Amino acid sequence: MPYFFLALVDKHDREAYARYSAANREILASLDVKPLALTDDFTTHEGDPNASSIVLLEFPDESEFRKWWDSSEYAEAKKIRMSAADLRFAVTFGQSTR
């Protein structure tokens, strides 16, 4: 069952965030993941997302997601992200069965 990761990102240091993105791309390249949205170009129709970017990734299952999120490599990259941006939220969810 597909497993999705969604994050709203507020970048406050774009140069450092670019370094995080490059490191993260290397990590994700070895995994089974499909980027569905990695964009600064979005329209808000309701509410205030307080974000400059949206990230939506699709993994084949939670196990593959955990290979990324729980890895020591991502823990190092995450330190860069945390100094460069704030996450409004980051959520994961499986595909709806409806």
Secondary structure, 3 states (H helix, E strand, C coil): CCEEEEEEEEECCHHHHHHHHHHHHHHHHCCCCEEEEEECCCCCCCCCCCCCEEEEEEECCHHHHHHHHCCHHHHHHHHHHHHHEEEEEEEEEECCCC
